[in-house]
Amino acid sequence: MSQTEKERSSRGGTASIVGILANLLLATGKIITGALFGAVSVLADGLNNLTDCGSSVISLVSFKLSSKPADKEHPYGHERIEYVCSMAVAFLILLIAFEVGKEALGKIITPQDPVFSYLTLAVLGASIAVKLGLFFYNRRVAKLLDSQILLATATDCLGDCISTGVVLITTVITHLSGLHLDGYAGLLVSLLIAWAGIGVLRETLSTLIGQAPDAALTESIKERILAHPEVLGLHDLAVYSYGPNKYFASVHVEVDARVDVMTSHELVDDIEREFARETSILLTGHLDPIVTDDPEVNEMRARVGEIARGLSPDFSVHDFRMVKGERHTNLLFDVAIPYGTALTHDEIRSYMEDAISAINPAYRVVMTVEHAI
């Protein structure tokens, strides 16, 4: 493992152990208190903490397994194990939510007055303070390590603060008014637990399916490449995640066609090595020569770009070439459009063909419409 990977595994493991110890202590206190005084909502909150303890165990195992080096069967490493473990945490949370909800419904159908105790209030108050501290701690470490499983844990801790607060308030109201609210509070806690589980599951599934890379990440890649003065532009940037802090990327790097190909190739090699040395991104660059000394090509490239931006300022043109024949001149280029564009590819193609034909009927358009990040 690299020093960064070792540090990530160590910090993540420490955060998981802190979560295990804290949640085990809270779960023990609440389960004993809830059982002694017949408060199903307190018991439910204790079971929720027990779930959090299990989640922290899964998180600890996740950091250990995901730090394994790449091997023949997994050449890109094992960091995606963290996403699989996050799904396990989500299903565990949903299972506890179901069990707590079932117990709470029984209390609603057959209400029983819980025995009021100041010990119960003290345990619940301490739980809120501990969980709030765990929320800030896990969120800070999650941002530092870019850890989805710790971020899910932090979110769950904040939800626990809210659910425990509900139990605390309901316990006081039940004591003062005599209303049978314990079962309803337990049901509300189960719904809050389920909501947290669904949120973790939805975020993890989105990551596994292949969600778009973070905009800040793609911008940083572009800025680093364009910082080289020999680079005229770039396009077709694609970023793939193989786990937290493990990215593969490919990009077309535009250079002056007049420059010797070996010199330009060396430039792209230098950029790739720079990314490998200074970032967690393994970049593959494709050399894309651009004609810059043909006035007709330069003029038409600019005009075609203006036509595309006339449809939308987010559209861009790249890979522009002109191939002249006896009767016609083919204009070959790609139009990159963002996802969610209302216009269809055929509508864009038709508009571009009509506008370019109006400039010169001898121009024939050979274009590809593609999506850009």
N, C-alpha and C positions, 0 to 999 in steps of 0.2 A: 504493500500500500504506500501511496505517497504520504508526505507529512500532512497534507490537507485532509486526506481520507482518514488517517489515524486520528487526527484532532476531531473530525466530525463524529467518528465512531465513539470516541471517548466522551465528548460533550453530550452526545445523544444518549449514551448509556447512563451517564450520571443523572441526566434529567429524568430518565425512565425510573431509575432506582429511587430518586426523591419522590416521584409520583406513587410508586409501589408502597413505600413506607407511610407516606401521608394518608393515602386512601385506605390502607389497611387499618390504620389507627382510627380514622373517622368511621369506617364501616363497623368496626368492633363496638365503638361507643354508641352508635345509633341503633344497631341491631339489638344490643343488650337493653338499651333504654326503651326502645319501641316494644320489645317483648315484655319487659317488666311492667310497663304502664299501659299496655294494650293500645298503643298508637300506631295504626297501620301506616299512616303517612310518614311517620318517623322511621318505621321499619322499611318502608319502600325507599326512602331516601338513603338508608344505610345499604340496601341492596344495590342501589345505583352507585354508591361509592365502591362497593365490592366489584361491580362491573368495571369501574375506572381502574381499580387495582389490576384486574385482568388485562385491561387495555394497555396499562403500563408494562406489564410482563410481555405482551405481544410486541410492544414498541422496543423493549430491550432486545428481544430476540431478533427483531427486524434490523436493528443497527448492527448486530453481530453478523447476521447472514449477508446483509447487503454490502458489507465491507470486504467480503471474500473477493480475491483477485479473479480476473477473467481466466477462463479455461477453454478447452477444446469445444465443450458443449455450449458454453456461454461466452463467446468471444468479446461481447460488449460489456461484460461484468454482470453483477448481480443486484445492482441498485434498485431495479424495479420490484424487488421483493418487498420493499417498503410500501408500495402501492397495494400489493396483495395483502399484506398485513393490515393495512388501513381498512380494507374491505372486511377482514375478519373482525376487526374492532367494531365496525358498523353493524354487522350481523349480531354480534354479542350485545350491543346496546339495544337493538330492536327486540331481541329475545327477552331481556330484562324488562323492557317497557311492556311487553305483552304479559309477563308474569305479574308485574306490579299492578297493571290495569285490571287483571282478573281478580286479584286480591281486593283491590279497591271497590270493584263492583259488588263483591260479596258483602263488604262493609256498608255499602249504600242500601242494598236489599235488606240486610239484617243489621241495622245500626246498633253500635255499642258505644257507651260513653267511655273514652279513654281516661285514665287517672292522671290528673294534672300534677306536674312536678316541675319545680324550678330547675332541677337537674336536666330535664328535657330542654328547657330554654337555654341553659348554659351550653349544652352539647351542640344545639343548633346554631347558636351564636358563634361558638368557636369554629364550627364547620364553615360558616360563611367567611370568616376571616382567613382561615387556612386556604379555602378554595380560591378566594380572591388573590391571595399571594401566589398560588400555583398558576393562576391565569396569567399574571404578569410575567412570571418566571418562564413558563413554557412558551409564551408568545415571543419573548425576547430571544430565547434559544432557537425557536423555530425560524425566526427571521434571520438569525445569524447563520444557521446551517441550511436554510432553504429546505426545511423538513416538513412535508405534508402531514405526516403522522403526528408530529408534535404540535403543529398548528391545529389539527383536529382535536388534540387533547386540550389545548388552550381554550378552544371554543366550547368544548364540553364542560370545562371548569367554570366558565362564565354561566353556562346554562344551569350548572349545579348550584351556583350562588342564587340564581333566581328561584329555582325549585325549592331550595332549602328556605329561602325567605318566605315563600308561599306557605310552607309547612309551619314556620315559626309564627307567622301572622294568624294562620288558621287555628293553631293551638291556643293562642291567647284569646281569640274571638270565641272559640268553643267553650273555654273556661268561663269567660265573662257572661256569655249569652245563653249557654246551655244548648245551643243548636248542634245538631249532629253533622258536623262538617268534615270530620276526619276522612271518611270515605271519598268525598268529593275532592279533598285536597290530594289524596293519594292518586285519584284518577287524573287530576291535573298534572301531577308530577310525572305520571306515566306518559302522558301526551308530550310533555316537554322533553322527556328522555327519547321518545320516538322521533321527535322533530330533529334532535341533535344527531341521532343515528342516520336519518334520511339525508341530512346535510352532508355528513361524512361520506356516505355511500355515493351520493350524486357527484361530489367533487372528485372522488377517487375514480369513478367510472369515466368521467370526462377526461381525466388524465390518461387512463389506459386506452381509451378510444383514440386519443391523439388530438388534444386540444391545441389551439394556436399558441405559438410561443409568446412569451411576454413581450409587449411592445418595447419596453426599455432594453431588453436583451437584443432584439433585432436592430434597434437604433445604435446600440453600442458597437455591434458588429460592423454596421455600415460606416460609422464614424472612424473606426480603427482602419478599415480598408482604404477609405477615401483620404486618410491622412497621408498616404503615399502620393506625392505629387505626380508620379508617372501614371497613376490611375485616372482615367477620364470619366469613369462611371461604373456602375454595377447594376445587375438585374438578376432575376431568377434566384433570389436568395431563399433557401429552404433550410429550416432548422428542425432537427429531430431530437427528442429527449429520450435517453435511455436510463433515466433515474435522476434524482436531485444532483445538480452540479455535474452532470455527464451529458454533454451535447455533441451531436454530429451536425455539421452544416456543409452545404454546397452553395457555390455562387459563381456567376459569370462575371469576370473582371474585364472591363473594357480598357483597351490600350491603343495607342497610335499604331496603325498598320505599317507606317514607315519605319518604325523601330525594328531592329533585327529580332527575329523570332526567339533566338536563344537568350537575348537580353530580357525580353518580356517574360519568357518562361522562368528565368532566374528570379525576376520580380515576384511572380506568383508563388514560387517556391519559398522565397523569403517571407511572404505574408503568411503562408501556411505554417512555417516554422515558428513565426512570431506568435500565432494563436496557440500552437501546441506548448510553447514555452511559458507564455504569460497568462493564459486563460484555461478554463476547463472545457474548451471547445475544440474538437478535432475538425478542422476546416479543409475542404477540398475545393480548389479554385479552378475554373475553366477559363482558358485564355480566349478572349473575344476581340480580335483586331477591328478597329474602326477606321474607315477612310476619312481623313481630315483635309486632304489637299485637292478634292474635286469640288469646285464651286457648285455645280449642278446638284450633286449628291447632298452637299451640306445644306443647300437651299431647300431641297425637297424634304430632307429629314426634318428640318425646322418647321416647314409648312404642314407636314403630316402630323407632327407633334401638336401643333396649334389646332388642327382639325379635331384630333382626339380630345384635347383639353376643352374644346368647345362643347363636346358632349358632357364632360365632367372634368373638373379640375384635378380629380384623383386618378384620371387615366394617364398612362404614359406609353411611349413608343420606344422600342429597342430592336436590336438586330436588323437595322435598316440597310437594305442593299438595293442597287439598281442594276438590272441586267438588260442591256439594249439589244434589240433585234432589228430586222429590216423594216418592219411595219409597226411594231409595238415595243414598248419598254415595260418590263415587269418591275413592279415595286414590291419587294419582299420585306415584310416586317412583322413584329409581334405587337399586339396591344395588350398591356397589362391593366386589369381592372380589379378593384377590391371586391371582396365577398359582400353580398347583399345588394349589388347593383340592380336597379329595377329593370334596366334595359336587357333584352335577350341578346345572345351572341349574334343572331341573324340580323337584329335591328342595328346593332353596332356595325356589323360588316356592310350592310346595305347603305348606311349613312356615310361610311368612309369611302366606299366605292363611288357613290354619287358625287361627293365633294371633290375627290381626286380627279374624277373624269371631267368635272367642270373646269379644272385647271388645264388639263390636256387630255383630249379623248384618246390619245395614243397610249396613255398610261393604263396598264392593267394591274389590278391589285391582287397580290397573293399574300394574304394576312392570316395570322393565327391570333385568336382571342384567348387569353389565359388569365387565371386568377393570380393576384399578387398578395403577399402577406402584408 
